[in-house]
Amino acid sequence: MTRSFVLYRILGNDIPPRHSENQTEENLRFILENEAPFKHCEKRFLLNRIFSKEKQETYKRMLDKAGYKYDSILFDKEEYNLQENPIERIRYTCNINAARNFAIEKGLENADYALAFDGQTMFTESGWQDFLGTVEENPEMAFFVVPMHRVKSNEEITSQETPPSFQEKFVETEPQIVFSKKSDIRFNPLLAYGQADKVELLLRIGVEGFWNKMNVDFIRQQIEETLSSFYGQHKSAGYIFRLYSGNQQADENIVVRSRTRYDGIFQIVENLDKEFFPSSLAKLKDLDNKKWEEEVKPLAAMRSLSHDVFCHLIKSPEQQLRLRVAEVVKNMGIDNKELFQAFSEQREKEDDNLTKSRIEDALYKTYIYKMETFYDHAALDYTPKFKDIKHFDAVEARDIREILLKETPILTEKLYQYGHPELRGYREEYSFQIQEENFPKALELIKNYLNLGESSIEECPACLSPVQGAEECPDCGLYLGGGEDVEHPFVNFLSSLDDAKS
């Protein structure tokens, strides 16, 4: 029996720095010029919430010229504005799993199997034939997975490539998933792009791989409660290529890939918020005191207003408006570098004493990342579980970094800023993230460095009596240090670990 297929490629927004500015256009052109027609397969494309009208029209012209059908899920500015927080706006803009589910349903209306694939993927003729053969031999399967390999250059793809060379030449990544009419589950539409959106479904259908080592505790219970009734009943079929993204370092290293993806999607949301800012600013300026209390403060408390709004309003020529903004930000605190910079600049030139005092109160409640440094994350081929170790000053952090790097080459160091350098109470604090398996040993090394274990003093310096590591001299009563009574922030951190266990 001949089986039919619909292959959807989902074209979304480019996300620099994870992708190059024009990766979608470049890769779409490569696919249209180089991918052969496939037996029993209709190719379609889905334009998914593309907010650049210019890019969307470019893709449509290319697809019309090539003679391919396509569907569109439109980006609506008014609908975007209704999203209450950054994660909701990311989910709306990227729309990744909702788009995949749309393609699955549309595909299965017209064929036996639906392939809802990422937009930058491409089959070679041999990859398709391998896929087709496996499906024909296993018609009872509800799911198939297609191994995907990242290329460093699109020109590396040739129809002569065979699977044994992949491990040496290409980087393996999460596979694409094929759905039959029997398949009983779909992608989770509540997961935003970058929130294990594809991995979650791989785990629910029982596909083993490096993703099993990834930290998905935030959706673990949901995964366990929504397993497919065909769990473990799938076949690996064929192979596909993920075309060049424009960022080779991210393609080759999952930690860099995760970081640049995170930075890119939040930058997109910030840019879109700025685009809609003028209307938001006008509305906020016109609010009377009562409406400001009822509408603006609750939104600020929930972090549902863009930081850009407050960055602009604090520079308003209207003193009363600046005072209102300073009051709101004082209550919510500053956790954004741009907002910190805007308030710092306004503090220098503010001529109203009350407003300046409120601005300083807001700056006093600053809590932001100043820096994040990665050590040897290139050694990773998966996203491990990390655990935090806190809190240290600059001198301690320098020494502890050297100690920890001798034990594990994989380390993340973070520098936090509390307050403003010119105001009371300012401090900088370091913390480390270390792989979970190295966490217990790291704690012991740090405790030894800070002398938080048992005292190593053998003789009392006051009366010369033997003390054999005691915290207090048994003869003269002199306190000798040691134990966990030392007032260091790390001791509080250790206590919090003990509290969590109990």
C-alpha positions as CSV (number, residue, x, y, z in Angstrom):
1,M,0.0,0.0,0.0
2,T,1.4,3.4,-1.0
3,R,1.4,5.9,1.8
4,S,1.0,9.7,1.4
5,F,2.8,12.5,3.2
6,V,2.6,16.2,3.8
7,L,5.8,17.9,4.7
8,Y,5.4,21.3,6.3
9,R,8.3,23.7,6.9
10,I,7.5,26.3,9.5
11,L,9.0,29.7,8.7
12,G,9.3,32.0,11.7
13,N,11.1,35.1,12.8
14,D,14.9,35.3,12.6
15,I,16.3,35.6,16.2
16,P,19.7,37.3,16.2
17,P,22.2,36.6,17.7
18,R,21.1,32.9,17.7
19,H,20.5,33.3,13.9
20,S,21.9,35.6,11.3
21,E,19.6,38.5,10.3
22,N,18.5,36.8,7.1
23,Q,18.9,33.1,7.8
24,T,15.3,32.2,6.9
25,E,15.5,33.9,3.4
26,E,18.9,32.4,2.7
27,N,17.9,28.9,3.7
28,L,14.5,29.0,2.0
29,R,16.2,30.0,-1.2
30,F,18.7,27.1,-0.7
31,I,15.8,24.6,-0.2
32,L,13.8,25.8,-3.2
33,E,16.9,25.6,-5.4
34,N,18.4,22.3,-4.2
35,E,15.8,20.0,-2.7
36,A,14.4,17.5,-5.1
37,P,10.7,16.5,-5.4
38,F,9.8,13.4,-3.3
39,K,7.6,10.5,-4.1
40,H,4.2,10.5,-2.4
41,C,5.0,13.8,-0.7
42,E,3.4,17.2,-0.9
43,K,5.6,20.1,0.3
44,R,4.0,23.0,2.0
45,F,5.2,26.0,4.1
46,L,3.7,27.8,7.1
47,L,4.5,31.4,7.7
48,N,4.3,31.7,11.4
49,R,3.7,35.1,13.1
50,I,6.3,37.0,11.0
51,F,6.1,40.5,12.3
52,S,8.2,42.0,9.5
53,K,5.8,42.6,6.6
54,E,8.8,43.1,4.3
55,K,10.2,39.6,5.1
56,Q,6.8,38.0,5.0
57,E,6.1,39.4,1.5
58,T,9.6,38.2,0.4
59,Y,8.9,34.7,1.5
60,K,5.5,34.7,-0.2
61,R,7.1,35.8,-3.5
62,M,9.7,33.1,-3.3
63,L,7.1,30.4,-2.6
64,D,4.7,31.7,-5.3
65,K,7.5,31.6,-7.9
66,A,8.5,28.1,-6.9
67,G,4.8,26.9,-7.0
68,Y,4.4,25.8,-3.4
69,K,1.3,26.1,-1.2
70,Y,1.6,27.9,2.0
71,D,-0.5,28.9,5.0
72,S,-0.1,32.0,7.2
73,I,-0.6,32.5,10.9
74,L,-0.6,36.3,11.1
75,F,1.1,38.6,13.7
76,D,-1.5,41.0,15.1
77,K,-0.1,44.0,17.0
78,E,-3.3,44.5,19.0
79,E,-3.3,40.8,20.0
80,Y,0.4,41.1,21.0
81,N,-0.4,44.0,23.2
82,L,-2.9,41.9,25.2
83,Q,-0.2,39.5,26.3
84,E,0.4,40.3,30.0
85,N,4.1,39.5,30.5
86,P,7.3,38.7,28.6
87,I,6.8,35.0,28.5
88,E,3.3,35.3,27.1
89,R,4.7,37.7,24.5
90,I,7.4,35.3,23.5
91,R,4.9,32.5,23.2
92,Y,2.7,34.7,21.1
93,T,5.5,35.9,18.8
94,C,7.3,32.6,18.3
95,N,4.1,30.5,18.5
96,I,6.3,27.4,17.9
97,N,4.2,24.6,19.2
98,A,0.8,26.0,18.2
99,A,2.2,26.3,14.7
100,R,3.5,22.7,14.7
101,N,0.1,21.5,15.8
102,F,-1.6,23.6,13.1
103,A,0.7,21.9,10.5
104,I,0.0,18.4,11.9
105,E,-3.8,18.8,11.7
106,K,-3.7,20.3,8.2
107,G,-1.3,17.6,7.0
108,L,-3.3,14.7,8.4
109,E,-6.4,16.1,6.7
110,N,-4.7,15.4,3.4
111,A,-2.3,12.5,3.9
112,D,-1.5,9.5,6.0
113,Y,1.5,11.2,7.7
114,A,2.2,14.8,8.7
115,L,5.8,16.1,9.0
116,A,5.6,19.5,10.9
117,F,9.3,20.3,10.6
118,D,11.4,23.4,11.5
119,G,11.8,25.9,8.6
120,Q,15.5,25.5,8.2
121,T,15.5,21.7,7.6
122,M,16.1,19.9,4.3
123,F,16.0,16.3,3.1
124,T,18.4,14.9,0.5
125,E,17.1,12.3,-1.9
126,S,18.9,9.5,0.0
127,G,17.6,10.8,3.4
128,W,14.0,10.8,2.0
129,Q,14.4,7.3,0.5
130,D,15.7,5.9,3.8
131,F,12.8,7.6,5.6
132,L,10.2,6.3,3.1
133,G,11.5,2.7,3.3
134,T,11.4,2.6,7.1
135,V,7.8,3.9,7.2
136,E,6.7,1.4,4.6
137,E,8.2,-1.4,6.6
138,N,6.6,-0.2,9.9
139,P,3.0,0.9,9.1
140,E,1.8,0.1,12.6
141,M,3.9,2.9,14.2
142,A,2.1,6.0,15.5
143,F,5.3,8.1,15.5
144,F,8.6,8.3,13.6
145,V,11.6,10.4,14.4
146,V,14.0,11.7,11.8
147,P,17.5,12.3,13.1
148,M,18.7,15.8,12.3
149,H,22.2,17.0,11.8
150,R,23.5,20.6,11.8
151,V,25.8,21.7,9.0
152,K,28.5,24.3,9.1
153,S,27.8,25.3,5.6
154,N,24.8,24.5,3.3
155,E,27.2,23.5,0.6
156,E,28.2,20.5,2.7
157,I,24.9,18.8,1.8
158,T,25.1,16.4,-1.1
159,S,22.9,13.5,-2.1
160,Q,25.9,11.2,-1.8
161,E,26.2,11.6,2.0
162,T,25.5,8.4,4.0
163,P,24.8,8.1,7.7
164,P,28.1,6.7,8.9
165,S,29.9,9.9,8.0
166,F,27.6,12.1,10.1
167,Q,29.3,11.6,13.5
168,E,32.5,13.0,12.1
169,K,31.2,15.7,9.9
170,F,28.0,17.0,11.4
171,V,26.6,17.9,14.8
172,E,23.6,15.8,15.9
173,T,20.7,17.6,17.4
174,E,17.1,16.9,18.5
175,P,15.2,14.9,15.8
176,Q,12.1,16.0,14.0
177,I,8.9,14.1,14.7
178,V,6.5,12.5,12.2
179,F,2.8,12.0,13.1
180,S,0.5,9.3,11.7
181,K,-3.3,9.3,12.0
182,K,-2.9,7.0,15.0
183,S,-0.8,9.5,17.0
184,D,-2.6,10.5,20.1
185,I,-0.7,13.5,21.5
186,R,0.5,16.8,20.1
187,F,3.1,19.5,21.1
188,N,2.3,21.4,24.2
189,P,1.2,24.9,23.1
190,L,1.7,26.4,26.5
191,L,5.5,26.0,26.2
192,A,7.3,29.1,24.7
193,Y,10.2,28.8,22.3
194,G,13.3,27.7,24.2
195,Q,11.3,26.0,27.0
196,A,12.1,22.5,25.9
197,D,9.3,22.9,23.4
198,K,10.3,19.9,21.3
199,V,12.1,17.9,24.0
200,E,8.9,17.7,26.1
201,L,7.1,15.7,23.3
202,L,10.2,13.5,22.7
203,L,10.1,12.5,26.4
204,R,6.3,11.9,26.3
205,I,6.6,9.4,23.4
206,G,9.7,7.8,24.9
207,V,12.5,8.8,22.5
208,E,15.9,8.3,24.2
209,G,18.8,10.7,23.5
210,F,21.0,13.4,25.1
211,W,17.9,15.4,25.9
212,N,17.2,12.8,28.7
213,K,20.0,14.5,30.6
214,M,18.6,18.0,30.2
215,N,17.0,19.8,33.1
216,V,13.3,19.7,32.5
217,D,12.2,19.6,36.1
218,F,9.8,22.6,35.5
219,I,7.6,20.3,33.3
220,R,8.6,16.9,34.7
221,Q,5.2,16.2,36.3
222,Q,3.3,17.3,33.3
223,I,5.4,15.0,31.1
224,E,4.7,12.0,33.4
225,E,1.0,12.7,33.4
226,T,0.6,13.0,29.7
227,L,2.6,10.2,28.2
228,S,1.4,8.8,24.9
229,S,-0.5,5.5,24.9
230,F,2.1,4.5,22.2
231,Y,5.0,5.3,24.5
232,G,8.2,3.7,23.2
233,Q,6.5,2.6,20.0
234,H,8.4,4.7,17.4
235,K,11.0,4.2,14.8
236,S,14.0,6.2,13.6
237,A,13.6,6.9,9.9
238,G,15.9,8.5,7.4
239,Y,17.8,11.7,8.2
240,I,17.5,15.4,7.6
241,F,19.8,18.4,7.8
242,R,19.4,21.6,9.8
243,L,20.8,24.3,7.5
244,Y,23.3,26.8,8.6
245,S,22.0,29.3,11.1
246,G,24.6,32.0,10.7
247,N,26.1,31.3,14.1
248,Q,28.6,28.4,14.0
249,Q,29.6,28.6,17.7
250,A,25.9,28.2,18.7
251,D,25.3,25.4,16.2
252,E,28.2,23.4,17.7
253,N,27.6,24.1,21.4
254,I,24.3,23.6,23.2
255,V,25.1,26.0,26.1
256,V,26.0,28.8,23.6
257,R,22.9,27.9,21.6
258,S,20.7,28.2,24.7
259,R,22.2,31.5,25.8
260,T,22.0,33.2,22.4
261,R,18.4,31.9,21.9
262,Y,17.5,33.3,25.3
263,D,19.1,36.7,24.5
264,G,17.6,36.9,21.1
265,I,14.0,36.1,22.0
266,F,14.0,38.6,24.8
267,Q,15.6,41.2,22.5
268,I,12.8,40.7,20.0
269,V,10.2,41.3,22.7
270,E,12.0,44.4,23.9
271,N,12.1,45.7,20.3
272,L,8.4,45.0,19.7
273,D,7.6,46.7,23.0
274,K,9.5,49.8,21.9
275,E,7.6,49.8,18.6
276,F,4.3,50.0,20.5
277,F,5.7,52.4,23.1
278,P,4.4,55.8,21.8
279,S,0.7,54.8,22.3
280,S,1.5,53.3,25.7
281,L,3.3,56.5,26.8
282,A,0.5,58.7,25.7
283,K,-2.0,56.7,27.7
284,L,0.2,56.7,30.8
285,K,0.8,60.5,30.7
286,D,-2.9,61.2,30.5
287,L,-3.9,59.1,33.5
288,D,-5.0,61.0,36.6
289,N,-3.7,60.1,40.1
290,K,-6.5,57.7,40.8
291,K,-6.1,55.8,37.5
292,W,-2.4,55.7,38.0
293,E,-2.9,54.0,41.4
294,E,-5.5,51.6,40.0
295,E,-3.9,50.7,36.7
296,V,-0.2,51.4,36.6
297,K,1.0,50.3,40.0
298,P,-0.6,46.8,39.8
299,L,0.9,46.2,36.4
300,A,4.3,47.3,37.5
301,A,4.1,45.0,40.5
302,M,3.5,42.1,38.2
303,R,6.3,43.2,35.9
304,S,3.7,43.5,33.0
305,L,4.9,46.9,31.9
306,S,8.0,47.1,29.7
307,H,11.1,48.6,31.4
308,D,11.3,50.9,28.4
309,V,8.2,52.7,29.5
310,F,9.8,53.7,32.8
311,C,13.1,54.5,31.1
312,H,11.3,57.1,29.0
313,L,8.9,58.4,31.6
314,I,11.6,59.1,34.2
315,K,13.1,61.6,31.8
316,S,9.8,63.4,31.3
317,P,9.9,67.3,31.6
318,E,6.8,67.0,33.9
319,Q,8.1,66.7,37.5
320,Q,4.9,65.1,38.9
321,L,5.2,62.4,36.3
322,R,8.8,61.7,37.2
323,L,7.8,61.5,40.8
324,R,5.0,59.0,40.0
325,V,7.4,56.8,38.1
326,A,10.0,56.9,40.8
327,E,7.4,55.9,43.4
328,V,6.4,52.9,41.3
329,V,9.9,51.7,40.5
330,K,10.9,52.2,44.2
331,N,8.2,49.7,45.1
332,M,9.1,47.1,42.5
333,G,12.9,47.5,42.5
334,I,15.3,47.7,39.6
335,D,16.3,44.4,38.0
336,N,17.2,45.7,34.5
337,K,20.5,47.3,33.4
338,E,18.7,49.8,31.1
339,L,16.4,51.0,33.8
340,F,19.3,51.3,36.2
341,Q,21.1,53.4,33.7
342,A,18.1,55.7,33.1
343,F,17.5,56.3,36.8
344,S,21.2,56.9,37.4
345,E,21.4,59.5,34.7
346,Q,18.2,61.2,36.0
347,R,19.6,61.2,39.5
348,E,22.5,63.4,38.4
349,K,20.3,66.1,36.9
350,E,17.1,65.9,39.0
351,D,16.4,69.3,40.5
352,D,13.4,68.4,42.7
353,N,14.6,67.1,46.0
354,L,11.6,64.8,46.7
355,T,11.8,63.2,43.3
356,K,15.6,62.8,43.6
357,S,15.1,61.1,47.0
358,R,12.6,58.6,45.4
359,I,14.9,57.9,42.5
360,E,17.7,57.1,45.0
361,D,15.3,54.9,47.0
362,A,14.6,53.0,43.7
363,L,18.3,52.7,43.0
364,Y,18.9,51.5,46.5
365,K,16.7,48.5,45.6
366,T,18.7,47.6,42.5
367,Y,19.4,43.9,42.0
368,I,20.9,43.1,38.6
369,Y,23.5,40.9,36.9
370,K,26.6,42.8,36.1
371,M,28.4,40.0,34.4
372,E,28.2,36.3,33.7
373,T,31.3,34.3,32.7
374,F,31.4,30.7,31.4
375,Y,34.4,28.4,31.8
376,D,35.0,25.6,29.3
377,H,31.3,25.0,28.4
378,A,32.5,23.9,25.0
379,A,33.1,20.5,26.7
380,L,29.4,20.0,26.9
381,D,27.3,18.2,24.4
382,Y,24.1,18.5,26.4
383,T,22.5,20.9,28.9
384,P,23.4,19.6,32.4
385,K,21.7,20.3,35.7
386,F,23.5,23.1,37.5
387,K,23.2,24.1,41.1
388,D,24.0,27.5,42.6
389,I,26.6,28.2,45.3
390,K,26.4,31.6,47.0
391,H,27.6,34.2,48.3
392,F,31.1,35.6,48.0
393,D,33.0,38.9,47.7
394,A,35.5,39.6,44.9
395,V,38.6,38.3,46.7
396,E,36.9,35.1,47.8
397,A,35.4,34.6,44.4
398,R,38.9,34.8,42.8
399,D,40.3,32.1,45.1
400,I,37.2,29.9,44.9
401,R,37.2,30.0,41.1
402,E,40.7,28.6,41.1
403,I,39.8,25.9,43.5
404,L,36.7,24.8,41.7
405,L,38.3,24.8,38.2
406,K,40.8,22.3,39.4
407,E,37.9,19.9,40.1
408,T,35.6,20.6,37.1
409,P,36.4,22.5,33.9
410,I,32.7,23.4,33.6
411,L,31.7,26.4,35.7
412,T,29.5,29.5,35.5
413,E,30.4,32.6,37.5
414,K,27.9,35.3,38.1
415,L,28.4,38.8,39.5
416,Y,25.4,40.6,41.0
417,Q,25.0,44.3,41.9
418,Y,23.0,45.4,44.9
419,G,22.2,49.1,45.0
420,H,24.1,52.0,43.5
421,P,27.9,52.6,43.9
422,E,27.4,56.1,45.2
423,L,24.7,55.2,47.7
424,R,24.6,53.6,51.1
425,G,24.6,49.8,51.3
426,Y,26.1,49.2,47.9
427,R,27.7,45.8,47.4
428,E,28.8,43.3,44.7
429,E,28.3,39.6,45.2
430,Y,29.5,36.6,43.3
431,S,28.0,33.2,43.0
432,F,28.8,30.0,41.0
433,Q,26.9,27.4,39.1
434,I,28.4,24.0,39.1
435,Q,27.3,20.7,37.7
436,E,25.0,18.8,40.0
437,E,27.3,15.7,40.3
438,N,30.2,18.0,41.5
439,F,28.0,20.0,43.9
440,P,28.7,18.1,47.2
441,K,32.5,18.1,46.7
442,A,32.4,21.8,45.8
443,L,30.6,22.6,49.0
444,E,33.3,20.8,51.0
445,L,36.1,22.6,49.2
446,I,34.6,26.0,49.8
447,K,33.9,25.2,53.5
448,N,37.6,24.2,53.9
449,Y,38.7,27.4,52.1
450,L,36.6,29.6,54.4
451,N,37.6,27.5,57.5
452,L,34.0,26.6,58.3
453,G,34.8,23.0,59.2
454,E,36.3,21.9,62.5
455,S,39.1,24.0,63.8
456,S,42.6,22.8,62.9
457,I,44.2,24.6,66.0
458,E,45.9,22.1,68.2
459,E,47.2,24.5,70.9
460,C,45.5,27.5,72.6
461,P,47.4,30.7,71.7
462,A,46.5,32.2,75.2
463,C,47.3,29.5,77.7
464,L,49.1,27.0,75.4
465,S,46.8,24.2,76.6
466,P,46.1,21.4,74.0
467,V,42.8,21.9,72.3
468,Q,42.8,19.2,69.6
469,G,40.5,21.1,67.2
470,A,38.0,22.4,69.8
471,E,36.1,25.6,69.2
472,E,36.8,26.8,72.7
473,C,39.8,26.3,75.0
474,P,38.7,23.9,77.8
475,D,41.1,25.7,80.3
476,C,40.8,29.4,79.7
477,G,37.6,29.5,77.6
478,L,39.1,31.4,74.6
479,Y,37.0,31.1,71.4
480,L,39.1,29.5,68.7
481,G,36.9,29.8,65.7
482,G,35.6,27.1,63.4
483,G,32.1,25.6,63.3
484,E,29.1,27.1,61.6
485,D,28.8,30.1,63.9
486,V,31.0,32.2,61.6
487,E,28.9,35.0,60.3
488,H,29.4,34.6,56.5
489,P,26.7,34.6,53.9
490,F,27.8,31.2,52.7
491,V,26.8,29.8,56.1
492,N,23.3,31.1,55.6
493,F,23.3,29.5,52.2
494,L,24.3,26.2,53.7
495,S,21.5,26.6,56.3
496,S,19.0,27.1,53.5
497,L,20.1,23.8,51.9
498,D,19.5,22.0,55.2
499,D,16.1,23.7,55.5
500,A,15.2,22.5,52.0
501,K,16.1,18.9,52.9
502,S,14.0,18.9,56.0
